[in-house]
């Protein structure tokens, strides 16, 4: 939530604040920060405990991650001239 608040206050992506370099890692941090931040804001606006339901969110995220494990990645060599 602290990262979400900083990103909102400074008008930056969470991955920019953390200076993440890989696009995939940056996307994951941005996505999870948004999901948790929005969930907590909604809980507070509905008069619930801010952390209410975060365990369900954790399980949803875990299921989504497990579905990505089957993806195949291939390593490639990048030549000095930029071709691969």
N, CA and C atoms as an extended XYZ file, in Angstrom:
252
Properties=species:S:1:pos:R:3:atomname:S:1:resname:S:1:resid:I:1 pbc="F F F"
N         0.827       -1.195        0.000 N   UNK     1
C         0.000        0.000        0.000 CA  UNK     1
C         0.870        1.258        0.000 C   UNK     1
N         2.001        1.177        0.669 N   UNK     2
C         2.892        2.345        0.703 CA  UNK     2
C         3.415        2.663       -0.699 C   UNK     2
N         3.753        1.618       -1.447 N   UNK     3
C         4.227        1.825       -2.812 CA  UNK     3
C         3.115        2.392       -3.683 C   UNK     3
N         1.909        1.901       -3.506 N   UNK     4
C         0.744        2.409       -4.244 CA  UNK     4
C         0.549        3.899       -3.949 C   UNK     4
N         0.610        4.271       -2.682 N   UNK     5
C         0.441        5.678       -2.302 CA  UNK     5
C         1.549        6.562       -2.859 C   UNK     5
N         2.779        6.071       -2.832 N   UNK     6
C         3.884        6.854       -3.397 CA  UNK     6
C         3.699        7.046       -4.898 C   UNK     6
N         3.312        5.974       -5.575 N   UNK     7
C         3.111        6.068       -7.024 CA  UNK     7
C         2.016        7.075       -7.353 C   UNK     7
N         0.943        7.054       -6.585 N   UNK     8
C        -0.144        8.010       -6.794 CA  UNK     8
C         0.334        9.442       -6.525 C   UNK     8
N         1.048        9.630       -5.428 N   UNK     9
C         1.490       10.966       -5.039 CA  UNK     9
C         2.499       11.561       -6.022 C   UNK     9
N         3.429       10.733       -6.492 N   UNK    10
C         4.481       11.217       -7.380 CA  UNK    10
C         4.154       11.053       -8.861 C   UNK    10
N         2.975       10.495       -9.143 N   UNK    11
C         2.548       10.290      -10.533 CA  UNK    11
C         3.588        9.488      -11.314 C   UNK    11
N         4.030        8.385      -10.701 N   UNK    12
C         4.992        7.492      -11.326 CA  UNK    12
C         4.488        6.062      -11.196 C   UNK    12
N         4.969        5.204      -12.075 N   UNK    13
C         4.664        3.787      -11.968 CA  UNK    13
C         5.465        3.226      -10.791 C   UNK    13
N         4.909        2.265      -10.071 N   UNK    14
C         5.662        1.655       -8.972 CA  UNK    14
C         7.025        1.122       -9.431 C   UNK    14
N         7.075        0.550      -10.618 N   UNK    15
C         8.344        0.018      -11.126 CA  UNK    15
C         9.367        1.123      -11.367 C   UNK    15
N         8.910        2.335      -11.652 N   UNK    16
C         9.830        3.459      -11.824 CA  UNK    16
C        10.417        3.865      -10.472 C   UNK    16
N         9.595        3.856       -9.452 N   UNK    17
C        10.074        4.195       -8.111 CA  UNK    17
C        11.130        3.186       -7.665 C   UNK    17
N        10.884        1.905       -7.974 N   UNK    18
C        11.819        0.850       -7.589 CA  UNK    18
C        12.967        0.676       -8.583 C   UNK    18
N        12.888        1.400       -9.705 N   UNK    19
C        13.908        1.348      -10.762 CA  UNK    19
C        14.120       -0.063      -11.309 C   UNK    19
N        13.015       -0.736      -11.568 N   UNK    20
C        13.097       -2.062      -12.157 CA  UNK    20
C        13.463       -1.944      -13.628 C   UNK    20
N        14.272       -2.859      -14.088 N   UNK    21
C        14.790       -2.757      -15.448 CA  UNK    21
C        14.127       -3.696      -16.439 C   UNK    21
N        13.623       -4.828      -15.985 N   UNK    22
C        13.035       -5.770      -16.937 CA  UNK    22
C        11.560       -5.452      -17.135 C   UNK    22
N        11.094       -5.449      -18.371 N   UNK    23
C         9.687       -5.134      -18.637 CA  UNK    23
C         8.722       -6.086      -17.934 C   UNK    23
N         9.031       -7.366      -17.904 N   UNK    24
C         8.134       -8.339      -17.271 CA  UNK    24
C         8.059       -8.105      -15.760 C   UNK    24
N         9.194       -7.895      -15.121 N   UNK    25
C         9.214       -7.622      -13.690 CA  UNK    25
C         8.495       -6.325      -13.363 C   UNK    25
N         8.708       -5.309      -14.191 N   UNK    26
C         8.047       -4.018      -13.992 CA  UNK    26
C         6.537       -4.175      -14.105 C   UNK    26
N         6.095       -4.915      -15.111 N   UNK    27
C         4.653       -5.114      -15.295 CA  UNK    27
C         4.058       -5.818      -14.091 C   UNK    27
N         4.733       -6.843      -13.595 N   UNK    28
C         4.209       -7.592      -12.449 CA  UNK    28
C         4.081       -6.700      -11.210 C   UNK    28
N         5.107       -5.911      -10.938 N   UNK    29
C         5.061       -5.023       -9.764 CA  UNK    29
C         3.960       -3.978       -9.937 C   UNK    29
N         3.848       -3.401      -11.118 N   UNK    30
C         2.802       -2.402      -11.362 CA  UNK    30
C         1.420       -3.017      -11.192 C   UNK    30
N         1.220       -4.207      -11.732 N   UNK    31
C        -0.080       -4.865      -11.683 CA  UNK    31
C        -0.480       -5.216      -10.251 C   UNK    31
N         0.413       -5.841       -9.507 N   UNK    32
C         0.068       -6.259       -8.147 CA  UNK    32
C        -0.114       -5.048       -7.235 C   UNK    32
N         0.677       -4.012       -7.442 N   UNK    33
C         0.528       -2.800       -6.635 CA  UNK    33
C        -0.838       -2.173       -6.890 C   UNK    33
N        -1.248       -2.124       -8.143 N   UNK    34
C        -2.558       -1.580       -8.478 CA  UNK    34
C        -3.684       -2.425       -7.884 C   UNK    34
N        -3.577       -3.745       -8.023 N   UNK    35
C        -4.627       -4.632       -7.514 CA  UNK    35
C        -4.801       -4.496       -6.004 C   UNK    35
N        -3.695       -4.513       -5.288 N   UNK    36
C        -3.771       -4.414       -3.824 CA  UNK    36
C        -4.231       -3.029       -3.402 C   UNK    36
N        -3.672       -1.999       -4.015 N   UNK    37
C        -4.058       -0.637       -3.663 CA  UNK    37
C        -5.538       -0.368       -3.883 C   UNK    37
N        -6.046       -0.782       -5.037 N   UNK    38
C        -7.472       -0.579       -5.335 CA  UNK    38
C        -8.354       -1.381       -4.382 C   UNK    38
N        -7.959       -2.623       -4.090 N   UNK    39
C        -8.739       -3.456       -3.168 CA  UNK    39
C        -8.810       -2.799       -1.792 C   UNK    39
N        -7.677       -2.298       -1.311 N   UNK    40
C        -7.652       -1.676        0.013 CA  UNK    40
C        -8.466       -0.382        0.027 C   UNK    40
N        -8.372        0.417       -1.029 N   UNK    41
C        -9.177        1.640       -1.106 CA  UNK    41
C       -10.668        1.312       -1.091 C   UNK    41
N       -11.058        0.299       -1.852 N   UNK    42
C       -12.467       -0.093       -1.898 CA  UNK    42
C       -12.941       -0.576       -0.528 C   UNK    42
N       -12.115       -1.362        0.135 N   UNK    43
C       -12.485       -1.840        1.466 CA  UNK    43
C       -12.727       -0.685        2.425 C   UNK    43
N       -11.834        0.273        2.416 N   UNK    44
C       -11.968        1.419        3.322 CA  UNK    44
C       -13.224        2.224        2.981 C   UNK    44
N       -13.475        2.431        1.695 N   UNK    45
C       -14.660        3.212        1.313 CA  UNK    45
C       -15.962        2.491        1.669 C   UNK    45
N       -15.898        1.155        1.770 N   UNK    46
C       -17.076        0.374        2.154 CA  UNK    46
C       -17.159        0.149        3.662 C   UNK    46
N       -16.237        0.754        4.417 N   UNK    47
C       -16.256        0.641        5.862 CA  UNK    47
C       -15.687       -0.667        6.389 C   UNK    47
N       -14.966       -1.391        5.564 N   UNK    48
C       -14.358       -2.653        5.981 CA  UNK    48
C       -12.922       -2.418        6.414 C   UNK    48
N       -12.342       -3.448        7.013 N   UNK    49
C       -10.918       -3.413        7.323 CA  UNK    49
C       -10.162       -3.345        6.001 C   UNK    49
N        -9.112       -2.538        5.934 N   UNK    50
C        -8.384       -2.336        4.681 CA  UNK    50
C        -7.852       -3.639        4.101 C   UNK    50
N        -7.428       -4.566        4.955 N   UNK    51
C        -6.833       -5.818        4.483 CA  UNK    51
C        -7.864       -6.917        4.224 C   UNK    51
N        -9.134       -6.618        4.398 N   UNK    52
C       -10.173       -7.624        4.207 CA  UNK    52
C       -10.144       -8.177        2.783 C   UNK    52
N       -10.092       -9.478        2.660 N   UNK    53
C       -10.125      -10.115        1.350 CA  UNK    53
C        -8.793      -10.211        0.642 C   UNK    53
N        -7.717       -9.745        1.255 N   UNK    54
C        -6.432       -9.803        0.575 CA  UNK    54
C        -5.925      -11.231        0.414 C   UNK    54
N        -6.302      -12.137        1.301 N   UNK    55
C        -5.901      -13.538        1.142 CA  UNK    55
C        -6.558      -14.123       -0.106 C   UNK    55
N        -7.819      -13.762       -0.375 N   UNK    56
C        -8.467      -14.230       -1.596 CA  UNK    56
C        -7.743      -13.690       -2.819 C   UNK    56
N        -7.311      -12.438       -2.741 N   UNK    57
C        -6.561      -11.829       -3.839 CA  UNK    57
C        -5.240      -12.569       -4.041 C   UNK    57
N        -4.590      -12.926       -2.942 N   UNK    58
C        -3.330      -13.666       -3.023 CA  UNK    58
C        -3.536      -14.986       -3.756 C   UNK    58
N        -4.608      -15.695       -3.443 N   UNK    59
C        -4.888      -16.967       -4.101 CA  UNK    59
C        -5.191      -16.776       -5.585 C   UNK    59
N        -5.896      -15.709       -5.921 N   UNK    60
C        -6.187      -15.407       -7.324 CA  UNK    60
C        -4.904      -15.143       -8.091 C   UNK    60
N        -4.011      -14.391       -7.503 N   UNK    61
C        -2.733      -14.080       -8.135 CA  UNK    61
C        -1.911      -15.349       -8.304 C   UNK    61
N        -1.894      -16.173       -7.279 N   UNK    62
C        -1.130      -17.420       -7.341 CA  UNK    62
C        -1.648      -18.313       -8.471 C   UNK    62
N        -2.978      -18.409       -8.613 N   UNK    63
C        -3.548      -19.220       -9.699 CA  UNK    63
C        -3.140      -18.659      -11.052 C   UNK    63
N        -3.141      -17.338      -11.188 N   UNK    64
C        -2.737      -16.719      -12.441 CA  UNK    64
C        -1.286      -16.992      -12.763 C   UNK    64
N        -0.432      -16.968      -11.738 N   UNK    65
C         0.989      -17.229      -11.946 CA  UNK    65
C         1.211      -18.677      -12.359 C   UNK    65
N         0.501      -19.594      -11.715 N   UNK    66
C         0.666      -21.006      -12.062 CA  UNK    66
C         0.263      -21.273      -13.501 C   UNK    66
N        -0.713      -20.538      -14.011 N   UNK    67
C        -1.120      -20.750      -15.401 CA  UNK    67
C        -0.040      -20.280      -16.366 C   UNK    67
N         0.852      -19.403      -15.937 N   UNK    68
C         1.934      -18.922      -16.795 CA  UNK    68
C         3.123      -19.874      -16.820 C   UNK    68
N         3.202      -20.786      -15.840 N   UNK    69
C         4.356      -21.673      -15.752 CA  UNK    69
C         4.502      -22.565      -16.974 C   UNK    69
N         3.416      -22.864      -17.643 N   UNK    70
C         3.477      -23.735      -18.804 CA  UNK    70
C         4.007      -23.060      -20.056 C   UNK    70
N         4.177      -21.750      -20.018 N   UNK    71
C         4.680      -21.043      -21.191 CA  UNK    71
C         6.135      -21.417      -21.441 C   UNK    71
N         6.468      -21.564      -22.682 N   UNK    72
C         7.834      -21.932      -23.043 CA  UNK    72
C         8.579      -20.679      -23.451 C   UNK    72
N         9.757      -20.532      -22.920 N   UNK    73
C        10.613      -19.427      -23.338 CA  UNK    73
C        11.829      -20.015      -24.028 C   UNK    73
N        12.368      -19.284      -24.929 N   UNK    74
C        13.522      -19.745      -25.687 CA  UNK    74
C        14.631      -18.719      -25.551 C   UNK    74
N        15.817      -19.196      -25.209 N   UNK    75
C        16.965      -18.307      -25.130 CA  UNK    75
C        17.532      -18.118      -26.526 C   UNK    75
N        17.896      -16.906      -26.831 N   UNK    76
C        18.506      -16.605      -28.117 CA  UNK    76
C        19.796      -15.832      -27.876 C   UNK    76
N        20.700      -15.986      -28.785 N   UNK    77
C        21.944      -15.208      -28.730 CA  UNK    77
C        21.754      -13.959      -29.576 C   UNK    77
N        22.129      -12.840      -29.007 N   UNK    78
C        22.051      -11.576      -29.742 CA  UNK    78
C        23.461      -11.209      -30.173 C   UNK    78
N        23.627      -11.077      -31.463 N   UNK    79
C        24.937      -10.739      -32.029 CA  UNK    79
C        25.276       -9.263      -31.764 C   UNK    79
N        26.547       -8.924      -31.828 N   UNK    80
C        26.953       -7.521      -31.607 CA  UNK    80
C        26.238       -6.529      -32.530 C   UNK    80
N        25.845       -7.000      -33.725 N   UNK    81
C        25.152       -6.094      -34.644 CA  UNK    81
C        23.657       -5.988      -34.340 C   UNK    81
N        23.198       -6.675      -33.281 N   UNK    82
C        21.811       -6.586      -32.865 CA  UNK    82
C        20.890       -7.636      -33.468 C   UNK    82
N        21.403       -8.481      -34.367 N   UNK    83
C        20.571       -9.534      -34.939 CA  UNK    83
C        20.573      -10.747      -34.030 C   UNK    83
N        19.543      -11.587      -34.194 N   UNK    84
C        19.465      -12.812      -33.403 CA  UNK    84
C        18.847      -13.927      -34.155 C   UNK    84
